[in-house]
């Protein structure tokens, strides 16, 4: 897997991603301590609101970024996002009002919503070979998981030597280093001209293309399945460990570490698995596995005593992490194969926005149900949502043998492969996002692109 790092451009971009993630992790710890200094016993409420602000920024800003991403040099957009994040981190130590925390968190996460989809859209062009791209996706998943384990430990070590305000300095340094690495990378030139149309059309094009494609629509259902499972882990781990099992606070990071370990193991194995098994098979089986893990969690939740409950919880959390990783990691391959290069940033931005919309729903649901109706009710509702999402994804996602899976592709051309094919659309409305940049003809709209398995080309000629 590490052989992909021989690519100089990708190595610099990946290092930029890792450094920025560490900076974000340090900022998260410092922000919690800052909230306690400002709000005292209400710090939990402040952090909960800040988390909601973060998700709102992700959901609202990412589509707008998709509208302008093809009009701004990608390297400048990513480096600029890092500089904005560094500036915000630089201001955080001077905050003394709760509302200031919310404003700065919104700005910080808005910059992240600009950086991440752009980064995701660039990697397929840097690594055009499918196996290398798969390895890059697995490395990115490993980076996220390692950051969740490494950053708190690093923060704890630093806090033994310095005050928490200095953690923000580490965050600033991380974002500045990320910006420098991005600027030093030589990115491929965009292979397509900027999309035309109104600002609204460009802002919504990614979402409309996402929802129009039979191979992308299931991702939204799968995102909800992952968010349902992840919310239980993120929100209720401390409740399970401290209240339900009666264990010490030191066991909370062990439980979260089990989730991260499961995710990392799956990410390490995934490139070899995808050499033999289709994305559809891996992702759908993992989604149904998540529903099965909820059954195991229900047994742990129902048990009121027994030494077996602690190792069972660790195993359940590890299984959640592995299944979530198997669903999330291949998603980039689907977008890469179903979207034209000119549309990738917009579609990645749509995926970023829609997936975080799912988290915005499941975070409060997991917390509210666990606190008011009990953990068993939370397991039942979110487990049912996971199972329903898996069933919906299976129904929405055409199998590889389905007739519309290769719509528009000439014989012998694999999904998303081939040279640009001129064709005309006579059955799509004028405002359809797929027609952005197409030329008007007497019978419809004409343009050229490589064959796409998006279900829109059965009648194109």
C-alpha positions in Angstrom: 0.0 0.0 0.0 2.8 2.4 0.8 4.2 2.1 -2.7 1.7 4.7 -3.8 3.7 7.3 -1.8 6.5 7.0 -4.4 4.3 9.4 -6.4 5.9 12.8 -5.4 2.7 14.9 -5.9 0.5 12.4 -4.0 3.1 12.1 -1.2 3.1 15.9 -0.6 -0.7 16.0 -0.7 -1.1 13.1 1.7 1.5 14.6 4.0 -0.5 17.9 3.9 -3.6 16.0 4.8 -2.0 14.2 7.8 -0.4 17.4 9.1 -3.7 19.3 8.9 -5.5 16.4 10.6 -3.1 16.5 13.5 -3.6 20.3 13.8 -7.4 19.8 13.8 -7.1 17.2 16.5 -5.0 19.5 18.7 -7.6 22.3 18.1 -10.4 19.9 19.2 -8.8 19.2 22.5 -7.9 22.9 23.1 -11.4 24.0 22.1 -12.9 21.7 24.8 -10.7 23.3 27.5 -11.4 26.8 26.2 -15.2 26.1 26.4 -14.7 25.0 30.0 -12.8 28.2 30.8 -15.6 30.3 29.3 -18.7 28.4 30.2 -17.7 26.2 33.2 -20.4 23.6 33.9 -22.2 24.5 30.7 -19.1 23.6 28.6 -20.8 20.4 27.3 -23.7 22.5 26.0 -21.2 24.9 24.3 -19.3 22.0 22.7 -22.6 20.3 21.5 -23.7 23.5 19.9 -20.2 24.0 18.3 -20.5 20.5 16.9 -23.9 21.4 15.4 -22.4 24.6 13.9 -19.6 22.4 12.4 -22.1 20.2 10.7 -24.2 23.1 9.4 -21.1 24.6 7.9 -20.3 21.3 6.2 -23.8 20.9 4.8 -24.2 24.5 3.7 -20.8 25.5 2.4 -19.6 22.4 0.5 -22.2 22.8 -2.4 -21.2 26.5 -2.7 -17.6 25.4 -3.0 -18.5 23.0 -5.8 -20.0 26.0 -7.7 -16.7 27.9 -7.8 -14.1 25.1 -7.6 -13.6 24.9 -11.3 -13.1 28.6 -11.6 -10.3 28.9 -9.0 -6.9 27.2 -9.3 -7.2 24.1 -7.1 -3.8 24.5 -5.5 -4.8 28.1 -4.5 -8.1 26.9 -3.2 -6.6 24.3 -0.9 -3.7 26.4 0.3 -6.1 29.4 0.9 -8.4 27.1 3.0 -5.4 26.1 5.1 -4.4 29.8 5.6 -8.0 30.6 6.7 -7.9 27.7 9.2 -4.5 28.9 10.5 -5.9 32.4 10.9 -8.9 31.2 12.8 -6.8 29.0 15.1 -4.5 32.0 15.8 -7.6 34.0 17.0 -9.1 31.2 19.2 -6.8 31.9 22.3 -8.2 35.4 22.5 -11.8 34.4 22.6 -13.7 35.3 25.8 -17.4 35.0 24.7 -19.4 31.9 23.7 -20.7 33.5 20.5 -17.2 34.1 19.3 -16.5 30.4 19.7 -19.4 29.7 17.4 -18.4 32.2 14.7 -14.8 31.0 14.6 -15.8 27.3 14.5 -18.1 28.1 11.6 -15.2 29.8 9.7 -12.8 27.0 10.6 -15.2 24.3 9.4 -16.2 26.3 6.3 -12.6 26.3 5.2 -12.4 22.5 5.8 -15.5 22.1 3.7 -13.6 23.9 0.9 -10.4 21.9 1.3 -11.7 18.3 1.6 -13.8 17.9 -1.5 -11.2 19.7 -3.6 -8.5 17.4 -2.2 -10.7 14.3 -2.9 -11.3 15.4 -6.5 -7.6 16.0 -7.2 -6.4 12.6 -6.1 -8.0 10.6 -9.0 -6.1 12.8 -11.5 -2.9 12.4 -9.6 -3.3 8.6 -9.4 -5.3 7.6 -12.5 -4.7 3.8 -12.0 -7.5 2.2 -10.1 -5.4 0.1 -7.8 -3.2 3.1 -6.8 -6.3 5.2 -6.2 -7.8 2.4 -4.0 -4.6 2.3 -2.0 -4.8 6.1 -1.6 -8.3 5.8 -0.3 -7.2 3.3 2.3 -4.3 5.5 3.3 -6.7 8.4 3.8 -8.9 6.2 6.0 -5.9 5.1 8.0 -4.8 8.8 8.4 -8.2 9.7 9.9 -8.2 6.8 12.3 -4.6 7.3 13.4 -5.3 11.0 14.0 -8.2 10.1 16.3 -5.8 8.0 18.4 -2.6 10.0 18.1 -3.9 13.6 18.5 -5.4 13.2 22.0 -2.2 11.4 23.2 -0.1 14.2 21.7 -2.3 16.8 23.3 -2.1 15.1 26.7 1.7 14.9 26.5 2.0 18.6 25.5 -0.4 19.7 28.2 2.0 18.2 30.8 4.5 20.8 29.6 2.5 23.8 28.4 -0.9 25.5 28.8 -3.7 24.6 26.5 -3.5 27.9 24.7 -0.2 26.8 23.2 -2.1 23.9 21.5 -3.6 26.4 19.2 -0.1 27.3 18.1 0.4 23.7 17.1 -2.8 23.9 15.1 -1.5 27.1 13.3 1.8 25.4 12.6 0.0 22.3 11.2 -2.2 24.3 8.8 0.7 26.5 7.6 2.8 23.4 6.9 -0.2 21.9 5.0 -0.5 25.0 2.9 3.3 24.9 2.1 3.1 21.3 1.1 0.1 21.9 -1.2 1.8 24.9 -2.8 4.9 22.7 -3.4 2.9 20.0 -5.2 2.6 20.1 -9.0 -1.0 19.3 -9.8 -2.3 18.0 -13.1 -4.0 20.6 -15.3 -7.8 20.3 -15.3 -8.9 18.2 -18.2 -12.1 20.0 -18.9 -13.3 23.6 -19.2 -15.2 25.3 -16.3 -18.9 24.5 -16.2 -21.3 27.2 -17.4 -24.7 28.2 -16.0 -26.0 30.4 -13.2 -24.5 30.3 -9.7 -27.5 28.4 -8.4 -27.2 25.8 -11.2 -23.5 25.3 -10.5 -24.1 25.1 -6.7 -26.8 22.5 -7.0 -25.2 20.6 -10.0 -23.2 18.2 -7.8 -26.2 17.3 -5.7 -28.5 16.9 -8.7 -25.9 14.7 -10.5 -25.4 12.7 -7.4 -29.1 12.0 -6.9 -29.6 11.4 -10.7 -27.0 8.6 -10.9 -28.1 5.0 -10.0 -24.6 4.3 -8.8 -24.4 7.3 -6.5 -27.9 7.5 -5.0 -27.2 4.4 -2.9 -24.3 6.3 -1.2 -26.8 8.5 0.6 -28.5 5.5 2.1 -25.2 4.0 3.0 -24.1 7.3 4.6 -27.1 7.2 6.8 -26.2 3.6 7.9 -22.7 4.7 8.8 -23.9 7.8 10.6 -26.4 5.8 12.7 -23.6 3.4 13.8 -21.0 6.1 14.2 -23.3 8.4 16.3 -23.8 5.6 18.8 -20.1 5.2 19.2 -19.3 8.9 19.3 -22.1 10.1 21.5 -22.8 7.1 23.8 -19.4 5.5 24.4 -18.9 7.4 27.6 -22.4 6.4 28.8 -21.7 2.7 28.1 -18.3 2.7 29.7 -19.0 4.9 32.8 -22.7 4.3 33.5 -23.7 1.0 32.0 -20.5 -0.9 32.7 -19.4 1.1 35.7 -15.8 1.3 34.5 -13.3 4.2 35.0 -12.8 7.2 32.7 -9.5 5.7 31.6 -11.4 3.0 29.7 -13.3 5.5 27.5 -10.3 6.0 25.1 -9.8 2.3 25.1 -13.3 1.8 23.7 -12.8 4.5 21.1 -9.5 3.0 20.3 -11.2 -0.3 19.6 -13.4 1.4 17.0 -10.4 3.0 15.4 -8.5 -0.3 15.4 -11.3 -2.0 13.6 -11.5 0.7 11.0 -7.7 0.6 10.4 -7.6 -3.2 10.0 -10.4 -3.0 7.4 -8.6 -0.2 5.5 -5.4 -2.2 5.4 -7.2 -5.3 3.9 -9.5 -3.4 1.6 -7.2 -3.0 -1.5 -6.7 -6.7 -1.8 -10.4 -7.4 -1.2 -11.4 -5.0 -4.0 -9.1 -6.8 -6.4 -11.5 -9.8 -6.1 -14.9 -8.4 -5.0 -16.9 -5.5 -6.5 -17.5 -2.2 -4.6 -21.2 -3.0 -4.5 -20.7 -6.4 -2.8 -18.3 -5.0 -0.2 -20.3 -1.9 0.7 -23.7 -3.5 0.9 -22.4 -6.5 2.9 -20.7 -4.1 5.3 -24.0 -2.1 5.7 -25.9 -5.2 6.6 -23.0 -6.2 8.9 -23.6 -2.9 10.7 -27.2 -4.0 11.4 -25.9 -7.3 12.7 -23.5 -5.5 15.0 -26.5 -3.5 16.4 -28.0 -6.9 17.4 -24.8 -7.7 19.4 -24.9 -4.3 21.0 -28.5 -4.9 22.0 -27.4 -8.0 23.9 -24.6 -6.0 25.7 -27.1 -3.3 26.5 -29.7 -5.7 27.8 -27.3 -7.5 30.2 -27.2 -5.9 33.6 -24.1 -7.9 34.9 -21.3 -10.1 33.8 -17.5 -9.6 33.2 -18.0 -10.6 29.6 -19.7 -7.3 28.8 -16.5 -5.2 28.6 -14.6 -7.4 26.1 -18.0 -7.7 24.2 -18.3 -4.0 24.0 -14.7 -3.6 22.7 -15.4 -6.3 20.1 -18.7 -4.6 19.1 -17.0 -1.2 18.7 -14.2 -2.8 16.6 -16.8 -4.4 14.4 -18.6 -1.1 14.0 -15.3 0.5 13.0 -14.4 -2.2 10.4 -17.9 -2.2 8.8 -18.0 1.6 8.6 -14.5 1.7 7.0 -15.7 -0.9 4.4 -18.6 1.3 3.5 -16.8 4.7 3.5 -13.5 3.9 1.9 -14.6 2.7 -1.6 -17.0 5.7 -2.0 -14.4 7.7 -3.8 -14.1 4.9 -6.5 -17.8 5.2 -7.2 -17.6 9.0 -7.6 -14.5 8.7 -9.8 -16.2 6.2 -12.1 -19.6 8.0 -12.3 -18.6 11.6 -12.7 -16.7 13.5 -15.4 -13.5 15.2 -14.3 -15.1 18.6 -14.6 -17.9 17.5 -12.2 -15.9 15.6 -9.7 -15.3 18.5 -7.2 -19.0 19.3 -7.3 -20.0 15.7 -6.8 -17.4 15.2 -4.0 -18.8 18.4 -2.4 -22.3 17.0 -2.7 -21.2 13.7 -1.0 -19.4 15.7 1.7 -22.5 17.8 2.3 -25.1 15.0 2.2 -23.1 12.6 4.4 -22.7 15.3 7.0 -26.4 16.0 6.8 -26.9 12.4 7.9 -24.5 13.0 10.9 -26.4 16.2 11.7 -29.5 14.0 12.1 -28.1 11.0 13.9 -25.8 12.9 16.5 -28.7 14.5 18.4 -30.9 11.5 17.8 -28.4 9.2 19.5 -27.9 11.6 22.4 -31.6 12.4 22.9 -32.8 8.8 22.8 -30.0 7.6 25.0 -30.7 10.3 27.6 -34.5 10.2 27.6 -35.6 6.8 26.5 -32.6 4.7 27.5 -29.7 3.1 25.6 -31.8 0.1 24.5 -34.2 2.4 22.7 -31.3 4.2 21.0 -30.0 0.9 19.8 -33.4 -0.2 18.5 -34.1 3.0 16.6 -30.6 3.5 15.1 -30.2 -0.2 14.4 -33.5 -0.1 12.5 -32.4 2.9 10.6 -29.2 1.1 9.6 -31.0 -2.0 8.4 -33.6 0.1 6.5 -30.7 2.1 4.9 -29.0 -1.1 3.8 -32.2 -2.5 2.3 -32.8 0.9 0.5 -29.2 1.0 -0.8 -29.5 -2.6 -2.2 -32.8 -1.7 -4.0 -31.4 1.6 -5.4 -28.0 0.1 -6.5 -28.3 -1.8 -9.8 -26.3 -5.0 -9.8 -23.3 -5.3 -12.2 -25.5 -7.4 -14.5 -28.4 -5.0 -14.5 -29.2 -3.6 -18.0 -28.8 0.1 -16.9 -25.4 -0.6 -15.4 -23.7 0.0 -18.7 -26.2 2.5 -20.2 -24.5 4.6 -22.8 -21.3 2.5 -23.0 -20.4 0.8 -26.2 -19.7 -3.0 -26.1 -16.4 -3.8 -24.5 -16.1 -0.5 -22.6 -15.9 -0.9 -18.9 -17.8 1.4 -16.4 -16.3 4.9 -16.6 -13.7 4.0 -19.1 -13.2 4.8 -22.8 -12.6 7.9 -24.9 -15.1 10.8 -25.1 -18.2 9.7 -27.1 -20.2 12.5 -28.9 -23.9 12.0 -28.3 -27.2 13.9 -28.1 -29.8 14.1 -25.3 -33.4 14.5 -26.4 -35.2 13.5 -23.2 -33.6 15.7 -20.5 -35.0 19.0 -19.3 -33.0 22.1 -20.3 -32.1 22.8 -16.6 -30.7 19.3 -16.0 -27.2 19.5 -14.5 -25.8 17.0 -16.9 -26.4 19.4 -19.7 -24.2 22.2 -18.3 -21.7 23.1 -21.0 -23.6 21.2 -23.8 -24.5 22.8 -27.1 -28.1 23.3 -28.1 -29.3 21.5 -31.2 -32.6 21.4 -33.0 -33.6 18.2 -31.3 -32.0 18.5 -27.9 -28.5 19.0 -26.4 -25.2 17.6 -27.7 -21.9 17.1 -26.0 -19.1 14.5 -25.6 -17.7 12.6 -22.6 -16.5 9.1 -21.8 -19.2 6.5 -21.1 -20.8 6.9 -17.7 -22.9 4.3 -15.8 -25.3 7.0 -14.7 -28.6 5.9 -16.2 -28.9 9.0 -18.3 -27.6 7.7 -21.6 -29.9 4.8 -22.7 -31.6 7.2 -25.2 -28.6 9.2 -26.1 -27.2 8.9 -29.6 
